[in-house]
Amino acid sequence: MKYVLMFVGSTEDQDSFDRLPAEQRAAAYERAGKWFEEQSRAGRLVGGEELQGPGSSTTVRIKNGRAIVTDGPYIEAKEIIGGFAIVEVKDLDEALAMAKAWPAGAVEVRPVVDHSADIEQSQARLADSAKNG
Amino acid sequence: MNSQEFTGVFAAVFREEAGRLTAALVRTLGDFNLAEEVVQDSLVAALETWPEQGIPDKPGAWLMTTARRRAIDILRRGKRYRDKLALLERSDLRPESSETDDRLRLIFTCCHPALSQEAQVALTLRAVVGFTTTEIASAFLLAEATVAQRIVRAKRKIVDAHIPYRMPEGAELAGRLDGVLSVLYLMFNEGYLSHGAQVAMRRDLADDALWLASLVARFMPDQPELLGLLALMKLNLARSEARFDAGGEMVLLPDQDRSLWDQVAIAEGIELLKRAGAMRATGPYQVQAAIAALHSEARSWAETDWHQIVVLYDALVRMADSPVVRLNRAVAMSHFAGPQAALGEVNDLAIALSGYHLLHSIRADLLEQLGERAQAREALRRALELCSNPAERSLLERKLRG
């Protein structure tokens, strides 16, 4: 079962983090890095990235058939997603345990839609039509 | 069999069988949603047919056959479920013979913290205790559609997010058990405090909460707070007979006929509390049970050990501070520090509890004792505006008239 762990925080959290002395920020990065390392060694990590701040965001919307490009994030909120990890674990409890071990704030855990059954079906259909055709 | 006996039998059968059956089906099929659905269907079918045809000799077997048939029907419709269908046809759905009851796992799944607490309560009542959606709605004074939607959403989340069907282990257990205890506590309070004798109900929520807590305690005998909660429920229920008079009017603790209290249940409650105490890990449920025990042991309202009760409320404030706890502490305090001092404490809570009817009725009592009749009546009227429970309303109306 795949989940995405979204590392979230408020803009205030981000601001106060940015104001920390360099060595404290480095220590925080080290703790987060250690988490990634441990989870990866345990074979639970599929991927993940840290994201640049929402100031670097650009949003594309389709309006009346035209793409509108605007500066800034899609969701205007005080909360921001700072990064994410894609994990492969047995069930929600295991994903929650990973989130509890995350050293840098709140985590939203979202299951990923499993399309494997659909893919198998369409593969079977393809194989059938190949045989019959 | 009259209708009241009949509904009593229903309740006993449902709560004994529903959880076992759901648990066995979840274990066999690995599909919580389907298992829960077909058991609910079988309960509804029983409610429809048993009153006419009589309760079958083996009601458990009847429910199992009905649930299984329904599951097979549903599975046949979807080709994707061929494997599950085979599993179901092979299994006899006998309860698991391991030491821990299958139902315990079911309870922990229903009370998973990833579900909202409202959903936890509704799902536990349906899947484990055998309530129908209609019964949950009437027990919590909610619209049936609201309850149904809560359950559908929760079950969808169990499936989509892969909430596991398992017992929490090790360090996880304590926190998860706390969650189960708050669900039990909420059920009990809703049943015990919120409903008067005149509310006709098929199920007695408080009684079912006690049954459920006893079930959990049977498999987890070494959890002091669980025993504390069980003691609290028993000690409160021991006073049931005295809580309403012949006319169905509510009688408050100071005016109750203490000879009607169930001394056997009180002794059991105190015994449970002693067992919990011996484990030397106190907590808010044990403290509340200890307060209830002091009331149970007092020969009269006047002879109650108010000093000790205030000491216990102080402990409770340290463990689980809340305005309601402080309000109760103020009432206990009024018995030796006088109404003026207690009123000061109560007034400090006026903002936090402005929408809570008991704050106003307690203020009314204290003001009355101080001879402030006009203010007392004003507070009573405010309490009445905020109170929706018929038994309590009738009590407040009597006071206003008197």
Boltz contact constraints between the chains, C-beta under 6 A:
constraints:
  - contact:
      token1: [A, 1]
      token2: [B, 162]
      max_distance: 6.0
  - contact:
      token1: [A, 91]
      token2: [B, 162]
      max_distance: 6.0
  - contact:
      token1: [A, 91]
      token2: [B, 164]
      max_distance: 6.0
  - contact:
      token1: [A, 92]
      token2: [B, 161]
      max_distance: 6.0
  - contact:
      token1: [A, 92]
      token2: [B, 162]
      max_distance: 6.0
  - contact:
      token1: [A, 92]
      token2: [B, 163]
      max_distance: 6.0
  - contact:
      token1: [A, 93]
      token2: [B, 164]
      max_distance: 6.0
  - contact:
      token1: [A, 111]
      token2: [B, 160]
      max_distance: 6.0
  - contact:
      token1: [A, 111]
      token2: [B, 161]
      max_distance: 6.0
